Amino acid sequence: MKRHVRFTEPRSGLSARCVLLDDKAPQSAGFLWRLAQIRPTYDAIHAMWTGPELSCPLPASVLPEELSQTDMPLENASSFPQAGEVVLAYASSGSIKGLPPGAFFDLGIFYGDGGRLLFPFGWLMANICGEIVPEDLAHAQSCIGEIRKNGACRLSIEPLD
């Protein structure tokens, strides 16, 4: 049985279901599933460098201790996410100048094609750990377009049983 999480953001009306890719990215999908269990809400922004992406930065300081200590290997990784793909990027403590102390995660919801993980410090690969279900993608694209126009938002994640 496939596991699902839901991303919501009240101002834009975003409500998108995501199927976790446990078979392709088991550790990353497991991380997202455990995170969803606490039903968190985090700051998110439209990405500046990566194209059509809603980015939710997750420095270790905002994560539960069990997740902040996670060492995430590359699995089902890409530098070119496509529309509907949900990625988990990971940088170990001290690996990229300018990041906060501790491990750094970033959850990205790509809502259009043409995404690329090219930053001022170079290329990054991230784990594709989920996909927005096809019937929710058009709605997600419209809502994230509103987020892009309106600025930062509060993204919530919840498990679907």
PEDAZI-V392142 format. One record per helix or strand of 3 or more residues. SS is the DSSP state (2 for helix, 1 for strand). FROM is the first residue (numbers start at 1). LEN is the number of residues. If there is no record, write none. Layout:
<<SS,FROM,LEN> <SS,FROM,LEN>>
This chain:
<<1,4,6> <1,14,7> <2,26,12> <1,41,6> <1,53,7> <2,60,3> <2,65,4> <1,85,7> <1,104,7> <1,126,7> <2,134,17> <1,153,8>>
